[in-house]
């Protein structure tokens, strides 16, 4: 028979467990972003950071009750910087891929965004086939690869631009490897090369194109062809990246992300920055 003391002890245990989890959380963390991928994240003329993910980070840290510093980090070194302890998390429009999962752990997704094509309004590539269609390299590989074969014919003799180290770069090198592909260290430079007509088409996360489109005259830059997700492009979502050992911090991010997606906070935030709701609806 359970004594009164035993019953009280059992009742208190869940509270103590919750306290222990909270105590495992740091009270101050550093988060890395790229600072060169508008409107997700960018650097203002005064050196300050702005964009959707900067606003998002502030909200998540408030929900977790953790003080957060956000620092810029060049994309090519952003995962190595996390693994050696320069910072505690990455919030930089990073998607989940099998290769990345070998090195880092990921939170629940906070937004979704496939990859697509952008070209100039006077380029014949604006009429690429399957415009508006979405293909998943993992769920419907035959349909996706058939669409890619058609695109390869249309892109023959053209110059494709991608940002170094992105899933778009991996996608281009795997599926368009016999075509001319040029890599650029930042999305900003990729956009400049496209507007200057030094490349014919850019491949990237479709939401990143909004800032480039808005910065040019109406119709100067246009979406072309279909979008792709899955496979080497990851899940088509963006997630917080953390060190695998930091289970408590990852759980805290998961709870905060779930909360802001559920209560509409993230819906309003994505609509503000992208003009469309790309929050996660579970």
Number of C-alpha atoms within 10 A of each C-alpha: 4 7 8 9 9 11 10 11 11 11 11 11 11 11 11 11 11 10 11 11 15 15 11 12 19 12 12 12 16 16 22 24 26 26 28 24 22 22 20 26 23 22 16 12 7 6 10 12 20 17 18 21 24 19 15 20 18 16 17 20 18 13 16 19 14 16 13 17 14 21 16 19 18 15 23 15 11 20 22 13 18 21 16 10 11 15 20 20 28 25 22 26 24 20 24 25 17 12 10 15 12 9 15 19 19 23 20 19 22 25 21 19 21 24 21 23 24 24 27 23 16 11 14 12 22 20 15 17 15 15 15 12 11 16 22 21 19 15 12 11 14 13 12 20 15 10 18 17 13 13 19 16 10 15 18 13 12 15 17 24 29 28 24 18 16 20 25 24 22 17 20 21 15 11 14 18 12 12 17 16 18 16 16 16 16 20 25 18 16 25 26 13 17 21 19 11 14 13 22 22 29 27 22 25 25 16 22 21 24 19 17 20 19 12 10 11 8 10 12 16 25 20 25 23 20 21 23 26 26 21 18 19 25 22 22 23 22 24 25 25 28 25 21 14 10 14 16 15 22 22 15 21 24 20 16 20 27 18 15 21 19 15 10 13 15 24 19 17 20 19 14 12 19 17 12 13 17 19 25 20 12 6
